[in-house]
Amino acid sequence: MKNNIKLLASDIEGTLVDGKGNLRENVSNLIKKINEKGIEFALQSGMSLFEIENILAKINKETNIEGGLNTDVVAFAGAYIKTSDGTVLKDKPLTKDELNKVREIIKNCANGTVIIYRGKNENYREKLMEVESVSGKVKYAGLVVLVGLLEAIKKVNLPHIKISQKMLKAKIENNEIYSLEIINTGSKLNKINEELAKVFGTSVDISQGKTVQFGHGNKLEGIKTLQKHKTGTEDLKGVCAMGDGVNDIAAMENTEYAIVTNTKYESVYNVAKKSNSNKKFAIGNFNDETTKFLTNEEFSETKMKELTNTAGKEKIKHEEKEVEMK
């Protein structure tokens, strides 16, 4: 069986790179083959343009593709879209009014929240937190650890997360913030998500996984925008979406092909598991069969289904382990 993939739109964190920012095993080989076969490639992520370009530099170094990999970029989950030839198709930052409304919502319903403000070239972290007692500090200990872990991961791709209230204020005033990543634990994150949806409706895109992402864009619309520019239509035939997160679901459900990678979310895994098509599967790690699937070579549907079932078992084991740790 062969596919007819013309565009591969891939998530980055958790998909192409691991938690330490390193390219996953066999990703370099996959990208080389995609490039050789002339399949168009798009990097799409909730990360900033600067972070994505750093990943692209790492890919170019490891693949050693002559002239560098030709790729489209969908940054801030779709708020900024640039084609491989440098044409900017979308450039929509958040307004000062929108950012102030978000801050008020968080202050009213969930102190202890950390906000990552994503600009094109810098990330700014702000913790909205008021802790008056020792018990309160203990209560937020897990959040502090989570933020420390996030910083450690980001340092791999980003020299540092700048924390400057003065600079942040200037960026907000000048409409230079493109998206937010909102971090909290448990029910508070759900509450923030609900309140944001009430206030903003469909005027922004809100996606909740382990964090809430907020901005003027989503990956499905990003792919459609690229398709409209390249082909004159938003038809997603011949497009394969690849990802591991909740904000990848819409793209993977609506494109003709999809590969779910290394996911920890049942809802994401189900994109492949519940599909009756022979064009949507899940994997735990990249392998020869997946490479064949993505590069339009003869592949085995039976083997891909076996990989999907194995990926599900790995996910379930991971979830059980997390429950035990709690």
C-alpha angles and dihedrals in degrees: 000000000000133000130215101219113169100170129029112197109191135189114224117207111066090005112058095009132038129230091281094054095254122135110257119249113284094009092113091054091048093051092048091054093046089052093047092052093049095241110157115244131205128187110210126180147142086244124104124267089253093053093048092049089053090054090048090053089053091049091050091050094051098041096040090208109180109253091006131273115306105225142159117228129219105185132182087025090294107327089109123036126180128175126225090260092055099259111147109219098175133017111168119153125185117267125240089246092053093049092048091051091052091051091051092049091051094046091051098048111020125025111183092054121139119212123199108203109204119209124173094264106014141039120217123201124206126177115205099201139143114183117171102169141047089244089054091054091050090049091058096041092101090052092052090051090049092052091048090052091049091052091049091053094046093050088069091065102019123048091224145334105248115224108196120138092193093052092043091053090051092050091050092048091052096046094245099136114097106178145357132225109202118201129195138124135260123330094357091070090051089051092051090049092051094048093047090052091050094051101038104028110180095337089098135024117251123187125180125201120128085328134022117249118202130187149098099290150047133201097249092055088045091058092045090052091052091048093049090052095047103037106016091244138076091225109139097203109130092023123120121196120200127191151120106220140082091251088060095058099087092049094047093046094051104040120085093243132030141179118196109206132200093327126176094192123090091207090057094044089052091065085075101027096052095042116109089196126100087223103071123066142151129232136191095205136001114269142162094276093053090048089053090050093051097043098049095251125137108286136177116247088198092056092047090053089050089052089050092053091047091050088054093052091049090051093050092049090051092051091049090051091052091052091051091051091054 
